[in-house]
Amino acid sequence: MQPTSQVVLIVEDDPQLLAAMKRYVEAAGFGVVTACDYQSAMDLAQRTPVHVVCVDLGLPNESGYELCERIRMERALRFVPIVVTGERAFPEDMARAEEAGANAFLKKPFAMRLLRQSLEMLLEGAGESRPPIRRLRTA
């Protein structure tokens, strides 16, 4: 898949990781908008057409789980694929992420190529109502 006009919203509170993810995703040909917390992410998602969202589960104040749930409640964002990243990847963490609306889970630290593969895989299945998280659990 050759990304062109797809926009990725990256939500990460670690400034160094956010910058690295932004550089890598842009170099892969995606448009990128970034946020470092729940409220900034929702503001951006509501006013910017995004094709996929990448959410850190360990956000300050409201969690990434809560952000996923809120995204799923928004009519315009209901079917936007969500990749979550987290330091814990126990089955219960992945199940909770799936319940919150995530489509893919990447355990930190992750190789940037896995992020790209996840984004591309979810965008290829974006016509589905919710691309299944199970396809990417081992990423």
C-alpha positions in Angstrom: 0.0 0.0 0.0 1.3 3.4 -0.9 0.0 6.0 1.6 -0.8 9.4 0.1 -3.4 11.5 1.7 -4.2 9.4 4.8 -3.9 11.4 8.0 -2.7 9.8 11.3 -3.5 11.3 14.6 -0.7 10.3 17.1 -1.5 10.8 20.7 1.6 10.4 22.9 2.7 12.2 26.1 6.4 11.4 25.7 7.8 14.3 23.6 10.8 12.3 22.3 8.7 9.3 21.3 6.1 11.5 19.8 8.7 13.3 17.6 10.2 10.0 16.5 6.8 8.5 15.6 5.8 11.7 13.7 9.1 11.7 11.7 8.7 8.0 10.9 5.1 8.1 9.9 5.6 11.2 7.8 8.6 9.6 6.0 6.2 6.7 5.3 4.0 9.0 3.3 1.2 9.8 5.8 0.0 13.1 6.9 0.4 13.5 10.7 -1.3 15.6 13.4 -0.2 15.2 17.0 -1.5 15.6 20.5 -0.1 14.9 24.0 -3.3 14.5 26.0 -6.9 13.5 25.8 -8.4 16.9 25.3 -6.0 18.0 22.6 -6.6 14.7 20.8 -10.4 15.1 20.9 -10.1 18.7 19.7 -7.9 17.7 16.7 -10.0 14.6 15.9 -13.2 16.6 15.8 -11.9 19.3 13.5 -9.4 17.4 11.3 -10.3 14.5 9.0 -8.2 11.6 10.3 -8.0 8.1 8.8 -6.4 6.3 11.8 -5.5 7.2 15.4 -2.5 6.0 17.4 -3.1 6.3 21.1 -0.8 5.8 24.1 -2.7 4.1 26.9 -0.7 5.9 29.6 -1.9 9.5 29.0 -1.9 12.0 31.8 -5.3 12.8 33.4 -7.8 10.7 31.3 -6.3 7.4 30.0 -5.9 6.2 26.5 -8.7 3.7 27.2 -11.0 6.6 27.9 -9.9 8.3 24.7 -10.6 5.2 22.7 -14.1 5.0 24.2 -14.8 8.7 23.5 -13.6 8.3 19.9 -16.0 5.4 19.4 -18.9 7.6 20.8 -18.3 10.3 18.1 -20.4 9.6 15.1 -17.8 10.9 12.6 -15.0 8.9 14.2 -16.9 5.7 15.1 -15.2 3.6 12.4 -11.8 5.2 12.4 -9.2 2.5 13.1 -7.3 2.9 16.4 -3.8 1.5 17.2 -3.0 1.6 20.9 0.5 1.5 22.4 1.3 0.5 25.9 4.1 -0.7 28.2 2.0 -3.6 29.5 0.7 -6.2 27.0 -0.9 -8.8 29.3 -4.1 -10.5 27.8 -6.3 -8.4 30.2 -4.7 -5.2 28.9 -5.3 -6.2 25.3 -8.9 -7.2 26.1 -9.5 -3.9 27.9 -8.1 -2.0 24.8 -10.4 -4.0 22.5 -13.4 -3.3 24.7 -12.5 0.4 24.6 -12.6 0.3 20.8 -9.0 -0.4 19.8 -8.2 -2.3 16.6 -4.5 -3.1 17.2 -2.1 -3.2 20.1 1.7 -2.5 20.0 3.7 -3.1 23.1 6.3 -0.5 24.0 9.1 -0.4 23.0 8.1 -1.3 19.5 9.9 -1.2 16.2 8.7 1.7 14.0 8.3 -0.7 11.1 5.6 -2.5 13.2 3.8 0.8 13.6 3.8 1.3 9.9 2.7 -2.2 9.2 -0.2 -1.8 11.7 -1.3 1.5 10.1 -1.2 0.1 6.6 -3.1 -3.1 7.6 -5.8 -1.1 9.4 -6.2 1.3 6.5 -6.5 -1.6 4.0 -9.4 -2.9 6.2 -10.9 0.6 6.8 -14.0 -0.3 4.8 -14.8 -2.8 7.5 -16.9 -1.5 10.4 -14.1 -2.4 12.9 -11.0 -4.2 11.6 -10.4 -6.9 14.1 -7.7 -6.4 16.8 -6.8 -10.1 16.7 -4.9 -9.6 13.4 -2.3 -7.5 15.1 -2.0 -8.8 18.7 1.4 -10.4 18.0 2.9 -7.2 16.5 
